[in-house]
């Protein structure tokens, strides 16, 4: 049971990191588009 908890925690951490990277990327793209226009 502990293994599963550990694993899900790792997954969650990785997911939130990915999500943050994606958010940063999207805001970067948005500002690039705004600069272009």
PDB file of N, H, CA, C and O in Angstrom:
ATOM      1  N   UNK A   1       0.835  -1.204   0.000  1.00  0.00           N
ATOM      2  CA  UNK A   1       0.000   0.000   0.000  1.00  0.00           C
ATOM      3  C   UNK A   1       0.869   1.254   0.000  1.00  0.00           C
ATOM      4  O   UNK A   1       0.549   2.231  -0.677  1.00  0.00           O
ATOM      5  N   UNK A   2       1.947   1.232   0.740  1.00  0.00           N
ATOM      6  H   UNK A   2       2.207   0.439   1.290  1.00  0.00           H
ATOM      7  CA  UNK A   2       2.819   2.399   0.794  1.00  0.00           C
ATOM      8  C   UNK A   2       3.416   2.726  -0.567  1.00  0.00           C
ATOM      9  O   UNK A   2       3.554   3.889  -0.946  1.00  0.00           O
ATOM     10  N   UNK A   3       3.761   1.683  -1.280  1.00  0.00           N
ATOM     11  H   UNK A   3       3.648   0.738  -0.973  1.00  0.00           H
ATOM     12  CA  UNK A   3       4.352   1.873  -2.607  1.00  0.00           C
ATOM     13  C   UNK A   3       3.414   2.673  -3.498  1.00  0.00           C
ATOM     14  O   UNK A   3       3.835   3.579  -4.217  1.00  0.00           O
ATOM     15  N   UNK A   4       2.151   2.324  -3.435  1.00  0.00           N
ATOM     16  H   UNK A   4       1.809   1.588  -2.851  1.00  0.00           H
ATOM     17  CA  UNK A   4       1.159   3.008  -4.267  1.00  0.00           C
ATOM     18  C   UNK A   4       1.087   4.486  -3.886  1.00  0.00           C
ATOM     19  O   UNK A   4       1.030   5.359  -4.753  1.00  0.00           O
ATOM     20  N   UNK A   5       1.091   4.750  -2.602  1.00  0.00           N
ATOM     21  H   UNK A   5       1.138   4.041  -1.898  1.00  0.00           H
ATOM     22  CA  UNK A   5       1.055   6.140  -2.147  1.00  0.00           C
ATOM     23  C   UNK A   5       2.264   6.902  -2.663  1.00  0.00           C
ATOM     24  O   UNK A   5       2.144   8.003  -3.200  1.00  0.00           O
ATOM     25  N   UNK A   6       3.419   6.301  -2.492  1.00  0.00           N
ATOM     26  H   UNK A   6       3.517   5.406  -2.056  1.00  0.00           H
ATOM     27  CA  UNK A   6       4.649   6.922  -2.975  1.00  0.00           C
ATOM     28  C   UNK A   6       4.546   7.231  -4.458  1.00  0.00           C
ATOM     29  O   UNK A   6       4.850   8.334  -4.913  1.00  0.00           O
ATOM     30  N   UNK A   7       4.112   6.236  -5.186  1.00  0.00           N
ATOM     31  H   UNK A   7       3.865   5.340  -4.817  1.00  0.00           H
ATOM     32  CA  UNK A   7       4.037   6.350  -6.632  1.00  0.00           C
ATOM     33  C   UNK A   7       3.084   7.462  -7.049  1.00  0.00           C
ATOM     34  O   UNK A   7       3.400   8.254  -7.937  1.00  0.00           O
ATOM     35  N   UNK A   8       1.932   7.521  -6.419  1.00  0.00           N
ATOM     36  H   UNK A   8       1.675   6.877  -5.698  1.00  0.00           H
ATOM     37  CA  UNK A   8       0.962   8.551  -6.782  1.00  0.00           C
ATOM     38  C   UNK A   8       1.483   9.939  -6.429  1.00  0.00           C
ATOM     39  O   UNK A   8       1.197  10.915  -7.123  1.00  0.00           O
ATOM     40  N   UNK A   9       2.251  10.019  -5.343  1.00  0.00           N
ATOM     41  H   UNK A   9       2.483   9.227  -4.779  1.00  0.00           H
ATOM     42  CA  UNK A   9       2.835  11.312  -4.976  1.00  0.00           C
ATOM     43  C   UNK A   9       3.824  11.759  -6.051  1.00  0.00           C
ATOM     44  O   UNK A   9       3.821  12.917  -6.469  1.00  0.00           O
ATOM     45  N   UNK A  10       4.661  10.835  -6.489  1.00  0.00           N
ATOM     46  H   UNK A  10       4.664   9.894  -6.149  1.00  0.00           H
ATOM     47  CA  UNK A  10       5.624  11.147  -7.544  1.00  0.00           C
ATOM     48  C   UNK A  10       4.890  11.607  -8.800  1.00  0.00           C
ATOM     49  O   UNK A  10       5.254  12.605  -9.421  1.00  0.00           O
ATOM     50  N   UNK A  11       3.865  10.868  -9.154  1.00  0.00           N
ATOM     51  H   UNK A  11       3.569  10.057  -8.650  1.00  0.00           H
ATOM     52  CA  UNK A  11       3.071  11.229 -10.332  1.00  0.00           C
ATOM     53  C   UNK A  11       2.495  12.631 -10.194  1.00  0.00           C
ATOM     54  O   UNK A  11       2.555  13.438 -11.122  1.00  0.00           O
ATOM     55  N   UNK A  12       1.943  12.901  -9.037  1.00  0.00           N
ATOM     56  H   UNK A  12       1.895  12.245  -8.283  1.00  0.00           H
ATOM     57  CA  UNK A  12       1.323  14.200  -8.818  1.00  0.00           C
ATOM     58  C   UNK A  12       2.354  15.321  -8.943  1.00  0.00           C
ATOM     59  O   UNK A  12       2.100  16.341  -9.583  1.00  0.00           O
ATOM     60  N   UNK A  13       3.512  15.121  -8.330  1.00  0.00           N
ATOM     61  H   UNK A  13       3.718  14.292  -7.810  1.00  0.00           H
ATOM     62  CA  UNK A  13       4.562  16.135  -8.392  1.00  0.00           C
ATOM     63  C   UNK A  13       4.975  16.384  -9.832  1.00  0.00           C
ATOM     64  O   UNK A  13       5.091  17.529 -10.271  1.00  0.00           O
ATOM     65  N   UNK A  14       5.196  15.298 -10.559  1.00  0.00           N
ATOM     66  H   UNK A  14       5.102  14.369 -10.202  1.00  0.00           H
ATOM     67  CA  UNK A  14       5.594  15.435 -11.954  1.00  0.00           C
ATOM     68  C   UNK A  14       4.522  16.138 -12.760  1.00  0.00           C
ATOM     69  O   UNK A  14       4.815  16.969 -13.620  1.00  0.00           O
ATOM     70  N   UNK A  15       3.287  15.799 -12.475  1.00  0.00           N
ATOM     71  H   UNK A  15       3.049  15.124 -11.776  1.00  0.00           H
ATOM     72  CA  UNK A  15       2.188  16.394 -13.224  1.00  0.00           C
ATOM     73  C   UNK A  15       2.110  17.895 -12.974  1.00  0.00           C
ATOM     74  O   UNK A  15       1.950  18.677 -13.912  1.00  0.00           O
ATOM     75  N   UNK A  16       2.221  18.292 -11.732  1.00  0.00           N
ATOM     76  H   UNK A  16       2.351  17.657 -10.970  1.00  0.00           H
ATOM     77  CA  UNK A  16       2.131  19.719 -11.433  1.00  0.00           C
ATOM     78  C   UNK A  16       3.305  20.476 -12.042  1.00  0.00           C
ATOM     79  O   UNK A  16       3.160  21.619 -12.475  1.00  0.00           O
ATOM     80  N   UNK A  17       4.467  19.833 -12.071  1.00  0.00           N
ATOM     81  H   UNK A  17       4.585  18.904 -11.719  1.00  0.00           H
ATOM     82  CA  UNK A  17       5.623  20.455 -12.695  1.00  0.00           C
ATOM     83  C   UNK A  17       5.364  20.651 -14.187  1.00  0.00           C
ATOM     84  O   UNK A  17       5.607  21.724 -14.740  1.00  0.00           O
ATOM     85  N   UNK A  18       4.871  19.607 -14.815  1.00  0.00           N
ATOM     86  H   UNK A  18       4.673  18.736 -14.365  1.00  0.00           H
ATOM     87  CA  UNK A  18       4.531  19.682 -16.235  1.00  0.00           C
ATOM     88  C   UNK A  18       3.517  20.785 -16.486  1.00  0.00           C
ATOM     89  O   UNK A  18       3.634  21.558 -17.437  1.00  0.00           O
ATOM     90  N   UNK A  19       2.528  20.840 -15.620  1.00  0.00           N
ATOM     91  H   UNK A  19       2.434  20.212 -14.848  1.00  0.00           H
ATOM     92  CA  UNK A  19       1.481  21.833 -15.780  1.00  0.00           C
ATOM     93  C   UNK A  19       2.061  23.242 -15.683  1.00  0.00           C
ATOM     94  O   UNK A  19       1.696  24.123 -16.461  1.00  0.00           O
ATOM     95  N   UNK A  20       2.955  23.448 -14.738  1.00  0.00           N
ATOM     96  H   UNK A  20       3.252  22.732 -14.106  1.00  0.00           H
ATOM     97  CA  UNK A  20       3.584  24.762 -14.582  1.00  0.00           C
ATOM     98  C   UNK A  20       4.407  25.126 -15.802  1.00  0.00           C
ATOM     99  O   UNK A  20       4.364  26.263 -16.271  1.00  0.00           O
ATOM    100  N   UNK A  21       5.157  24.158 -16.316  1.00  0.00           N
ATOM    101  H   UNK A  21       5.192  23.234 -15.935  1.00  0.00           H
ATOM    102  CA  UNK A  21       5.955  24.395 -17.517  1.00  0.00           C
ATOM    103  C   UNK A  21       5.041  24.797 -18.667  1.00  0.00           C
ATOM    104  O   UNK A  21       5.333  25.729 -19.415  1.00  0.00           O
ATOM    105  N   UNK A  22       3.943  24.085 -18.791  1.00  0.00           N
ATOM    106  H   UNK A  22       3.706  23.327 -18.183  1.00  0.00           H
ATOM    107  CA  UNK A  22       2.996  24.361 -19.860  1.00  0.00           C
ATOM    108  C   UNK A  22       2.413  25.762 -19.722  1.00  0.00           C
ATOM    109  O   UNK A  22       2.290  26.489 -20.708  1.00  0.00           O
ATOM    110  N   UNK A  23       2.058  26.134 -18.504  1.00  0.00           N
ATOM    111  H   UNK A  23       2.159  25.543 -17.704  1.00  0.00           H
ATOM    112  CA  UNK A  23       1.508  27.467 -18.274  1.00  0.00           C
ATOM    113  C   UNK A  23       2.515  28.534 -18.662  1.00  0.00           C
ATOM    114  O   UNK A  23       2.177  29.517 -19.321  1.00  0.00           O
ATOM    115  N   UNK A  24       3.754  28.328 -18.246  1.00  0.00           N
ATOM    116  H   UNK A  24       4.029  27.529 -17.711  1.00  0.00           H
ATOM    117  CA  UNK A  24       4.797  29.291 -18.570  1.00  0.00           C
ATOM    118  C   UNK A  24       4.968  29.405 -20.073  1.00  0.00           C
ATOM    119  O   UNK A  24       5.091  30.501 -20.619  1.00  0.00           O
ATOM    120  N   UNK A  25       4.974  28.267 -20.725  1.00  0.00           N
ATOM    121  H   UNK A  25       4.874  27.377 -20.281  1.00  0.00           H
ATOM    122  CA  UNK A  25       5.130  28.235 -22.171  1.00  0.00           C
ATOM    123  C   UNK A  25       3.988  28.974 -22.853  1.00  0.00           C
ATOM    124  O   UNK A  25       4.206  29.767 -23.769  1.00  0.00           O
ATOM    125  N   UNK A  26       2.772  28.707 -22.398  1.00  0.00           N
ATOM    126  H   UNK A  26       2.595  28.063 -21.654  1.00  0.00           H
ATOM    127  CA  UNK A  26       1.608  29.348 -23.007  1.00  0.00           C
ATOM    128  C   UNK A  26       1.643  30.858 -22.827  1.00  0.00           C
ATOM    129  O   UNK A  26       1.337  31.599 -23.761  1.00  0.00           O
ATOM    130  N   UNK A  27       2.004  31.313 -21.667  1.00  0.00           N
ATOM    131  H   UNK A  27       2.253  30.711 -20.908  1.00  0.00           H
ATOM    132  CA  UNK A  27       2.052  32.758 -21.456  1.00  0.00           C
ATOM    133  C   UNK A  27       3.159  33.382 -22.301  1.00  0.00           C
ATOM    134  O   UNK A  27       3.023  34.510 -22.777  1.00  0.00           O
ATOM    135  N   UNK A  28       4.244  32.651 -22.485  1.00  0.00           N
ATOM    136  H   UNK A  28       4.355  31.735 -22.099  1.00  0.00           H
ATOM    137  CA  UNK A  28       5.334  33.120 -23.339  1.00  0.00           C
ATOM    138  C   UNK A  28       4.846  33.261 -24.776  1.00  0.00           C
ATOM    139  O   UNK A  28       5.084  34.277 -25.430  1.00  0.00           O
ATOM    140  N   UNK A  29       4.169  32.242 -25.250  1.00  0.00           N
ATOM    141  H   UNK A  29       3.975  31.417 -24.718  1.00  0.00           H
ATOM    142  CA  UNK A  29       3.633  32.269 -26.611  1.00  0.00           C
ATOM    143  C   UNK A  29       2.658  33.435 -26.767  1.00  0.00           C
ATOM    144  O   UNK A  29       2.680  34.139 -27.776  1.00  0.00           O
ATOM    145  N   UNK A  30       1.819  33.628 -25.780  1.00  0.00           N
ATOM    146  H   UNK A  30       1.801  33.056 -24.960  1.00  0.00           H
ATOM    147  CA  UNK A  30       0.839  34.704 -25.844  1.00  0.00           C
ATOM    148  C   UNK A  30       1.534  36.059 -25.943  1.00  0.00           C
ATOM    149  O   UNK A  30       1.133  36.905 -26.742  1.00  0.00           O
ATOM    150  N   UNK A  31       2.547  36.264 -25.155  1.00  0.00           N
ATOM    151  H   UNK A  31       2.873  35.576 -24.506  1.00  0.00           H
ATOM    152  CA  UNK A  31       3.237  37.550 -25.201  1.00  0.00           C
ATOM    153  C   UNK A  31       3.982  37.717 -26.526  1.00  0.00           C
ATOM    154  O   UNK A  31       4.076  38.825 -27.055  1.00  0.00           O
ATOM    155  N   UNK A  32       4.509  36.613 -27.058  1.00  0.00           N
ATOM    156  H   UNK A  32       4.433  35.713 -26.629  1.00  0.00           H
ATOM    157  CA  UNK A  32       5.153  36.679 -28.371  1.00  0.00           C
ATOM    158  C   UNK A  32       4.153  37.107 -29.431  1.00  0.00           C
ATOM    159  O   UNK A  32       4.452  37.953 -30.274  1.00  0.00           O
ATOM    160  N   UNK A  33       2.976  36.525 -29.384  1.00  0.00           N
ATOM    161  H   UNK A  33       2.733  35.837 -28.699  1.00  0.00           H
ATOM    162  CA  UNK A  33       1.931  36.874 -30.352  1.00  0.00           C
ATOM    163  C   UNK A  33       1.569  38.349 -30.205  1.00  0.00           C
ATOM    164  O   UNK A  33       1.423  39.058 -31.201  1.00  0.00           O
ATOM    165  N   UNK A  34       1.427  38.798 -28.987  1.00  0.00           N
ATOM    166  H   UNK A  34       1.545  38.222 -28.178  1.00  0.00           H
ATOM    167  CA  UNK A  34       1.085  40.202 -28.757  1.00  0.00           C
ATOM    168  C   UNK A  34       2.168  41.123 -29.291  1.00  0.00           C
ATOM    169  O   UNK A  34       1.873  42.171 -29.865  1.00  0.00           O
ATOM    170  N   UNK A  35       3.400  40.736 -29.106  1.00  0.00           N
ATOM    171  H   UNK A  35       3.639  39.884 -28.641  1.00  0.00           H
ATOM    172  CA  UNK A  35       4.503  41.545 -29.623  1.00  0.00           C
ATOM    173  C   UNK A  35       4.495  41.566 -31.139  1.00  0.00           C
ATOM    174  O   UNK A  35       4.820  42.575 -31.765  1.00  0.00           O
ATOM    175  N   UNK A  36       4.124  40.457 -31.708  1.00  0.00           N
ATOM    176  H   UNK A  36       3.859  39.637 -31.199  1.00  0.00           H
ATOM    177  CA  UNK A  36       4.105  40.347 -33.162  1.00  0.00           C
ATOM    178  C   UNK A  36       3.004  41.225 -33.749  1.00  0.00           C
ATOM    179  O   UNK A  36       3.202  41.892 -34.765  1.00  0.00           O
ATOM    180  N   UNK A  37       1.846  41.218 -33.100  1.00  0.00           N
ATOM    181  H   UNK A  37       1.685  40.676 -32.275  1.00  0.00           H
ATOM    182  CA  UNK A  37       0.737  42.059 -33.554  1.00  0.00           C
ATOM    183  C   UNK A  37       1.033  43.497 -33.161  1.00  0.00           C
ATOM    184  O   UNK A  37       0.234  44.391 -33.442  1.00  0.00           O
TER     185      UNK A  37
END
